């Protein structure tokens, strides 16, 4: 995990990181029961608050991780990305790395995902990454409640059903992640991208939240979140019934 607001991070102690993961995998042993992360493997999120596809542009950290997980049959690496990096297709993960393409409606992405790959490009890349040996999942993230959000997500789901090949659909799963924000980041964004804060910072809809990493954030109020999750899962059941939702939060 990297520090606040660093767009790209190079870890100089990657050998120690890999050694620690290997010891943890050995001590944990085989997975005996399935859970929402995976049926058979222990899943290690190797890009908890970064984008390993972008990091790969300037370092070997991501390649080192992908190659290491090939030799651990009881474990699987996982990272989310908003960037299509074709160099990752050459790493031969042999099914031991899960790439999660983060998706949101294209209009939201153009406003919020500055300097990332367009959403249609992420969808179009899914088949190539599956064929290269990755497991391909999706993050429906972040879900931003704003006027017209339901119609926008419905259109995105239609796009997914139209564009994604059958082989991707047959193994796909998704996480639904509602927007989490915080006051410090709100202040940073006001200085360089205030238009985004018009939809991200909604005090009337949000409440304080202490995240698992200790950060004090804001999230949608419980009734707002519950209604939104139910609406989106209902759309998924109708538009993309092949898309298994692993969890929503």
HELIX and SHEET records of a PDB file:
HELIX    1   1 UNK A   14  UNK A   28  1                                  15    
HELIX    2   2 UNK A   52  UNK A   55  1                                   4    
HELIX    3   3 UNK A   61  UNK A   69  1                                   9    
HELIX    4   4 UNK A   86  UNK A   90  5                                   5    
HELIX    5   5 UNK A  106  UNK A  112  1                                   7    
HELIX    6   6 UNK A  119  UNK A  131  1                                  13    
HELIX    7   7 UNK A  149  UNK A  163  1                                  15    
HELIX    8   8 UNK A  166  UNK A  171  1                                   6    
HELIX    9   9 UNK A  183  UNK A  192  1                                  10    
HELIX   10  10 UNK A  194  UNK A  200  1                                   7    
HELIX   11  11 UNK A  222  UNK A  239  1                                  18    
SHEET    1   A 6 UNK A  42  UNK A  45  0                                        
SHEET    2   A 6 UNK A  75  UNK A  81  1                                        
SHEET    3   A 6 UNK A  97  UNK A 103  1                                        
SHEET    4   A 6 UNK A 135  UNK A 143  1                                        
SHEET    5   A 6 UNK A 173  UNK A 178  1                                        
SHEET    6   A 6 UNK A 244  UNK A 248  1                                        
SHEET    1   B 3 UNK A 180  UNK A 181  0                                        
SHEET    2   B 3 UNK A 216  UNK A 220 -1                                        
SHEET    3   B 3 UNK A 206  UNK A 210 -1                                        
END                                                                             
